[in-house]
Amino acid sequence: MHTHPRTVAYSQVTITELMIPSYANFGGKIHGGILLSLMDKVAYACATKHSGAYCVTVSVDTVDFLQPVEVGDLVSLKASINYVGNSSMVVGIHVVAENVKDGVVKHTNNSYFTMVAKDDNDKLTTVPALILSDKEEVRRFVEAIHRKDLKKEAAERMQATKKVFQLEKVMSLLEKERCEIAFAAN
């Protein structure tokens, strides 16, 4: 295990992969699961490099597929440590697809993977502190703190909603949605 603080640049990783026909879905575009798998790989590589330890994915936040990825595209996934806790790290991932024939590069995804470091006994282990070298790195660190707080607040609100759920009180909400109640609600 490494204990000396590390810069964001130290553990940045970029993986580039050619999108082949076997990665395509029935619509002829690259399957989202392929991209998620590649994002998980690059998050692991980045987190492991920063921590010097085996890492596992504990959550994935905000995976929006902004544009389709085509067969023949070169997909590059750039990962950086945005935040560190005691044993956790938030890895920011920026994904672009390049059509090598016409040179068009398009931004297809951003995502945030929370990874934790484990020791040889499968116990959580402390990761090195993060050296923030510029204003952009500070912004990303602070955004990760806010994202963590918002996620915790949303989980607490959802738990509270589940505790007080009463079907009769939500019927007016459901009237505006595309669903039908197929049982006696009383």
C-alpha positions as CSV (number, residue, x, y, z in Angstrom):
1,M,0.0,0.0,0.0
2,H,1.2,3.5,-0.9
3,T,0.7,6.3,1.6
4,H,2.3,9.3,0.0
5,P,-0.2,11.8,-1.6
6,R,-0.4,11.5,-5.3
7,T,-1.3,14.0,-8.0
8,V,-4.3,13.5,-10.3
9,A,-1.9,13.2,-13.2
10,Y,-0.1,10.3,-11.6
11,S,-3.0,7.9,-12.0
12,Q,-4.7,9.2,-15.1
13,V,-5.4,6.4,-17.6
14,T,-6.7,6.4,-21.1
15,I,-7.9,3.2,-22.8
16,T,-8.7,3.2,-26.6
17,E,-10.5,0.4,-28.2
18,L,-11.7,-0.3,-31.8
19,M,-15.5,-0.9,-31.9
20,I,-16.0,-4.2,-33.8
21,P,-19.2,-5.7,-35.3
22,S,-19.6,-8.2,-32.4
23,Y,-20.1,-5.2,-30.1
24,A,-23.1,-4.0,-32.0
25,N,-26.7,-4.3,-30.7
26,F,-29.7,-5.1,-32.9
27,G,-29.9,-1.5,-34.0
28,G,-26.4,-1.6,-35.4
29,K,-24.9,0.7,-32.7
30,I,-22.4,-0.3,-30.0
31,H,-24.2,-1.9,-27.1
32,G,-24.3,0.2,-24.0
33,G,-23.1,-2.8,-21.9
34,I,-19.8,-2.9,-23.9
35,L,-19.2,0.8,-23.1
36,L,-20.1,0.2,-19.4
37,S,-17.6,-2.7,-19.3
38,L,-14.9,-0.5,-20.8
39,M,-15.7,2.3,-18.3
40,D,-15.4,-0.2,-15.4
41,K,-12.0,-1.4,-16.7
42,V,-10.6,2.2,-17.0
43,A,-12.0,3.1,-13.6
44,Y,-10.3,0.0,-12.1
45,A,-7.0,0.8,-13.8
46,C,-7.1,4.4,-12.5
47,A,-8.1,3.6,-9.0
48,T,-5.6,0.8,-8.7
49,K,-2.8,3.0,-9.9
50,H,-3.7,5.7,-7.4
51,S,-4.2,3.4,-4.4
52,G,-1.6,0.7,-5.2
53,A,-4.2,-1.8,-4.1
54,Y,-6.9,-4.1,-5.5
55,C,-10.1,-2.0,-6.1
56,V,-13.7,-2.8,-6.6
57,T,-16.6,-0.8,-8.0
58,V,-19.2,0.2,-5.4
59,S,-21.4,2.5,-7.4
60,V,-21.8,4.1,-10.8
61,D,-23.3,7.6,-11.1
62,T,-24.7,9.4,-14.1
63,V,-24.2,7.2,-17.2
64,D,-25.8,9.2,-19.9
65,F,-25.4,7.9,-23.5
66,L,-25.2,11.3,-25.2
67,Q,-24.5,10.0,-28.8
68,P,-24.4,6.6,-30.4
69,V,-21.1,4.9,-31.0
70,E,-20.7,3.2,-34.4
71,V,-18.9,0.0,-35.5
72,G,-15.4,1.1,-36.7
73,D,-15.1,4.0,-34.2
74,L,-12.1,4.3,-31.9
75,V,-13.5,4.8,-28.4
76,S,-11.2,6.5,-25.9
77,L,-12.0,6.5,-22.2
78,K,-10.0,8.9,-20.1
79,A,-10.1,8.3,-16.3
80,S,-9.0,10.6,-13.5
81,I,-9.3,10.5,-9.8
82,N,-11.7,13.3,-8.9
83,Y,-12.0,12.7,-5.1
84,V,-10.6,10.4,-2.4
85,G,-12.1,9.5,1.0
86,N,-10.5,7.0,3.4
87,S,-10.7,3.9,1.2
88,S,-12.9,5.3,-1.6
89,M,-12.1,7.1,-4.8
90,V,-14.4,8.8,-7.3
91,V,-13.1,8.2,-10.8
92,G,-14.3,10.6,-13.4
93,I,-14.5,9.1,-16.9
94,H,-14.7,11.1,-20.2
95,V,-15.6,9.0,-23.3
96,V,-15.1,10.1,-26.9
97,A,-15.7,8.2,-30.1
98,E,-13.6,9.0,-33.2
99,N,-14.7,8.0,-36.7
100,V,-11.2,7.2,-38.2
101,K,-12.4,7.6,-41.8
102,D,-13.7,11.1,-41.6
103,G,-11.9,12.3,-38.4
104,V,-15.0,13.3,-36.6
105,V,-14.7,13.1,-32.8
106,K,-17.8,13.1,-30.6
107,H,-18.2,13.2,-26.9
108,T,-20.4,10.2,-26.0
109,N,-20.3,9.8,-22.2
110,N,-19.3,11.1,-18.8
111,S,-19.6,9.0,-15.8
112,Y,-18.5,8.7,-12.2
113,F,-17.4,5.4,-10.7
114,T,-16.9,5.1,-6.9
115,M,-14.2,2.5,-6.2
116,V,-12.9,1.2,-2.9
117,A,-9.4,-0.2,-2.2
118,K,-9.0,-3.5,-0.5
119,D,-6.0,-5.2,1.1
120,D,-4.8,-8.8,0.7
121,N,-7.4,-9.9,3.4
122,D,-10.3,-8.3,1.4
123,K,-10.6,-5.5,4.0
124,L,-10.9,-1.8,3.2
125,T,-7.6,-0.1,3.1
126,T,-6.6,3.6,3.2
127,V,-5.8,5.3,-0.1
128,P,-3.3,8.1,-0.6
129,A,-4.5,11.7,-0.3
130,L,-5.0,13.5,-3.6
131,I,-2.8,16.5,-4.6
132,L,-4.9,19.1,-6.4
133,S,-2.7,20.9,-8.9
134,D,-5.0,23.4,-10.5
135,K,-8.4,25.1,-10.3
136,E,-10.1,22.4,-12.4
137,E,-9.0,19.6,-10.1
138,V,-10.3,21.5,-7.1
139,R,-13.6,22.1,-8.9
140,R,-13.9,18.3,-9.7
141,F,-13.1,17.4,-6.0
142,V,-15.7,19.8,-4.7
143,E,-18.3,18.6,-7.2
144,A,-17.7,15.0,-6.1
145,I,-18.3,16.1,-2.5
146,H,-21.6,17.7,-3.5
147,R,-22.6,14.7,-5.6
148,K,-22.0,12.4,-2.6
149,D,-24.1,14.7,-0.4
150,L,-26.9,14.8,-3.0
151,K,-26.9,11.1,-3.4
152,K,-27.1,10.6,0.4
153,E,-29.9,13.1,0.7
154,A,-31.8,11.4,-2.2
155,A,-31.4,8.0,-0.6
156,E,-32.7,9.3,2.7
157,R,-35.7,11.0,1.0
158,M,-36.5,7.7,-0.8
159,Q,-36.4,5.8,2.4
160,A,-38.8,8.3,4.0
161,T,-41.1,8.0,1.1
162,K,-41.2,4.2,1.3
163,K,-42.0,4.4,5.0
164,V,-45.1,6.6,4.6
165,F,-46.3,5.1,1.3
166,Q,-50.1,5.0,1.0
167,L,-51.6,4.0,-2.3
168,E,-54.7,6.3,-1.8
169,K,-52.4,9.4,-1.5
170,V,-50.5,8.7,-4.8
171,M,-53.5,8.0,-7.0
172,S,-53.6,11.7,-8.3
173,L,-49.9,11.5,-9.2
174,L,-50.5,8.3,-11.2
175,E,-53.3,9.9,-13.2
176,K,-50.7,12.0,-15.0
177,E,-48.6,8.9,-15.9
178,R,-48.8,6.2,-18.5
179,C,-49.9,3.4,-16.3
180,E,-53.2,1.7,-15.4
181,I,-54.0,0.2,-12.0
182,A,-55.2,-3.3,-12.6
183,F,-56.5,-4.1,-9.1
184,A,-58.9,-2.6,-6.6
185,A,-57.0,0.3,-5.0
186,N,-59.3,0.5,-2.0
